């Protein structure tokens, strides 16, 4: 096992895949000099200068270009920096990549990975980046058939899911939590790959309540579970890790066992992934679940600076069901 931070884990996964597969390329803004706009790829461009491309500040154009690369037999990794910016290349992802397999009657697909930093610092009370750099965009893509979506928080998950995403034959949206770039953890040294199916991770086993925590909510939910344990409440805590395809079986089984369900997310609750998870569980476990709660950010535009922290769910919200 190696101890590394999340950004090193992502870079290690990308580096190994570029080295092993001549079809893998990395492209985006500031790739060459900075390792990407958020310095996600570290020294990868230096190691593979012929396979890493700096692109113009035209996300829609170079995402369509990457789709063309994928249709030609390559496996592009497309860095889009902040997830907020996917409003610009969304046509290439939603109306292009997601539909090629269907429109070609299964003869063609777009094995591209669209990488972006998700969320911000407000969940942990930190100094935020404002309304154009701090949003959680996962719900924007939840309603689109034909794509897969992963959102790791911990380094080992990022490493394994990135390798699986690059190998996958469908377009994958890879959302890493930008404020966990420095989070450290143990990562397997072997060619570790985490399958995109059945990917939910039960981080804590319990009997009294199921807490499903999305990305940045995971460490907060774990702390809440520890405090609940001191009060005699046994909480089972699950990190889905992959949103599409969702590991329904583990989530439903846990909710049936405990009879209480809390879903926690950084994004606003309206129309979010948390609501979808509750819907999926309750369609199968309604007769077993006595109480349900969804905790998320206030339904308001994200302010700059410290105001971001005031709209986020707090530890007490996680403990209150």
Secondary structure by P-SEA (a helix, b strand, c coil): cccccaaaaaaaaaaaaaaacccbbbbcccccccccccccccccccccccccccccccaaaaaaaaaaaaaabbbbbcccccccccccccccccccccccccccccccccbbbbbbbcccccccccccccccccccccccccccccbbbbbbccaaaaaaaaaaaaacccbbbbbcccccccbbbbbbccbbbbbcccccccccccccbbbbbcccaaaaaaaaaaaaaaacbbbbbbccccccccaaaaaaaaaaaacbbbbbbcccccccaaaaaaaaaaacccccccbbbbbbccccccccccccccccccccccccc
